[in-house]
Amino acid sequence: MTVSLHAVTFDCDDALALARFWSELLGRSVDDGGNADFATIGLADENNLRPAWMFVKVPEAKSAKNRCHPDLTTDDRAAAVGRATAAGADRVGDFDEGGVRWTTLLDPEGNEFDIIDG
């Protein structure tokens, strides 16, 4: 038996709006049929690029720091951070620990994520 990652799922207030943000950042299209309650990126992908990204409307607002967050790698962190902030992310700060450099950001609904030098 094997276990593998199928999707990264975000609870949110507006699933389609948040999917559009992540779509812009990841360079992947929002799947057809998305709406304010549920939207996906890559779930219907014929090439089976995983993980898929799912966005599900929930009634409660985010109230604390994420216990888990996505780390994205890139060969041009400055450009990727610029693209993220232009799409609506807020920059929290830049970090360098043990030779690993990254920028922490918040998506439009306040979910943390990092962009790391790849």
N, C-alpha and C positions, 0 to 999 in steps of 0.2 A: 504494500500500500504506500502511495506517495501522497504528500500534501503539498500544494503549491498556492501561491497568492493569486486569487482570481480578480479582486478589485480592491481599491482603496475607496472607502465610503465616508462621505462627509454629511453629518446632520447640519441642516441649515434653514434659513428663513425663506430663501428664494432659490430653488434648485436650478432653474434655468439660468438665472443671472450668475450664480456661482460657477456653473458649468461653462458658461461663456468666458469668464475670467480664466479658468484653468485651461480651456481650449486655446485661448490666445497665448498663454504662457508655454504650454506644452507643444504648440504647433500641431494639434490634433483636433479634428472636427467633433462638434457635439453631434451625437447620434440623432437621427430623425425621431420626432415624437416627443421631445423633451418639453416639459412645462414647469410651472412654478412649484409643483409638488414633487416631481421626479425627473431627473435628467441624467444622461450617461455620456461618457466619452469612451469609445473603444469596445463597448459591450457587444455591439453588432459588427465589429471589425472582422472582415473575412480573412485577413492576414493573421488573426489571432494574436495581435500585439497585446501583451499583458504587462502590467496589470491594467484592467479597465478602471475607470474612475466613475463613481456613482455619487449622486447628490440627492438627498432625501429631505423633504420639508418636515420639520418637527415643531411642536408648539412652543417649546421653551428656548430661550436665548442662551448663547454661550456665556458661561459665567466664570470660568477659570482657565488657567493655562492648559494647553493640550498635554496629555500624558504620552501621546505618540504623535509624530509629525513626519511629513515627507521630507527627505533630503534629495535634492536634485543636483546633478553634477553638470558642469559645462566647461568648455575650454576658453570661454570669455565671460567671466563672472560679472564684470562691469556692464557689459551689454545685456546680459540676462537680467540683472537687477534693474537696469533701466527699462527693459521691456516689461518687467513685473510691475514696477511703480507706474509706468504709463498706463497699464491696464487696470490699475486701481489698488495695488498693494501698498502697504505702509512699511517703510524700512525701520527696523528696530535697532540694528547695529551690525558692525563688522567685528569679526572675531578671528583670532589666530592662536591656536593651541597646539603645541607639539608639531609645528610646521604645517598644520592643516588650517586653511583659511576659508572662511565662509561668511555669508551675510544672512542674518535672520530677518524675515519679513512676516507680515500678517496679510492674509488674503482679505477681500472686501468684507467678510463676515468675522474677521478676527482670528482665524485659524493660523497658527504658526507654521512656517516652513523655512527651510534653509536652502540656499544656493551655494554650492561648494565648488572650489577650484577642482577641475577634473584632471 
